[in-house]
Amino acid sequence: MATTTTGTPTLLTALRSAVGKRNVLTAPRATARFRKGYRTGEGPAIAVVRPGSLVELWRTVQACVAADTSIIMQASNTGLTGGSTPDGDDYPGGLVIVSTTRLSALKVIRRGEQVLCFPGTTLYKLEQALRPFGREPHSVIGSSCLGASVVGGVCNNSGGSLIRRGPAYTQLALYAQVQGDGSLRLFNHLGIDLGDDPEGMLARLDHEQYTEADIDPASDKWAHDHSYAEHVRDIDSEVPARFNADPRCLFEAAGSAGKLIVFAVRLDTFAREDETTSFYTGTTEPDRLTELRRTMLRDFDTLPIAGEYMHAEAFDVADRYGRDMFFAIERLGTDRLPALFAAKSRFDGVFGNGFSDRLMQWSSKFIPDHLPARMRDYRTRFDHHLILKVPRDQVEATRKLLGELFPGGEQGDHFECTPQEGAKAFLHRFVAAGAAVRYRAVHRDEVEDIVALDVALPRNNREWVERLPADLAARTIHRLYYGHFFCQVFHQDYIVKKGTDPLAFEHALWALLDARGAQYPAEHNVGHLYIARPELADFYREIDPRNQLNPGIGHTPRGRDWTGPHGEHP
């Protein structure tokens, strides 16, 4: 049910004045899909507000700041750590969720080399807009399949599968900050001349009332992480390649995790590489994959495009519990998925949480086998799988290296994918995360919960296969390992048995990871699952001194001016 606080009627009147009555949702059923996270987290809210322009967004935030109400900004609600949904009900002044899905405009600028994105612009829409220019965004298939937003990726320093690009990052953004005295201030660091009056500036963006002449080249500002390609090549560094608390990528909107109101970001685009080749590799010896990674990062003139790892157990769970999602993406296309997820949430609101998952899982048995025969053969032979995509000028060198390291036989083998096999292999890898959620919904009587970690291991790491102590292993039903192998970023999902304390289990995992020199989270940000490390918490305090935006993120204090209890790292 919705939270009510003193002054709520006045606040609701102001919100309805800002965006119209139909775009201020208060009924529990209407707000349910906004108040519950994709994988974790939920709580009540005074209202869900859906502004339809940047000016309406500004007025919405003004009303909330004036009422001293806590604010959570939300785009597609596809996050895995609950960072854009409530976590309980103890928010100072109550809570308003601002959904930005109606703010999906984008503008391709500077002859396609850059793009201007609004808060609700999806990666899928950006991919489509850039295709005629022969360009593509920072992230491609993966998050884009779930309708994830471009701004959300920047605010979370999200990584992705593309080795050369690192975390989503920009120094060019238009954002509002709640000042320590409770006032609201707009900062224009887009490098676009929009004037000085906040509403006038935002209206110009809303109506595209600017020209290329108003756009400063801003050559001294980064609109992507220019240093990452060389950074990831440093294979002898004890520091992981990319992780959310990395100070090198915390800058205003970048890494802000909802602690600023981001109205627009300006980002670089990248030349699309159409002539690529994918290889599928399987092995029983992880050291062979380690040698492959180190050799390609150290010796190859050009970095590979993508290298996605999948353990056999993750392969199996994705195969069985991600089949319908695989089918939907392959047959329906990614553009319909946000609407599909919204319908799924409304359906569960009527029939009960998890009902749609159980129904879809039942129906998936009627879907024909979706994986290539050669992939299935490798699953029977090998525990460790790597899908490698390289550009045209790297194909011969890759063939030679794979032939040396994976010559065939029991230790390791490889094959060169057809275009269809390559597409299916990568898609199978990307449905793994959702498959864990589906398993939990279908097996409620056996599963306590999912303990999900995304982990960045040191670049010099050679022992990347986790050796879980027997007492922890005994508490799991499945352990799913998959990730971005060349960046040493792994997603580790533990489906734990009924009766297991998920929090205690996770804390035990943290101790193991600390001993290995790991950083976590790596790319999904702290949300409400992780404790923000001191450097990240300090950044949050700097950009949100009032602590009115997304209070409590990363187990930080929820009180105004950063008062109140907070979590501690074990």
Summary of the structure (lengths in Angstrom):
residues: 570
radius of gyration: 23.1
end to end distance: 34.0
largest distance: 72.2
contacts: 2010
relative contact order: 0.14
helix: 40%
strand: 20%
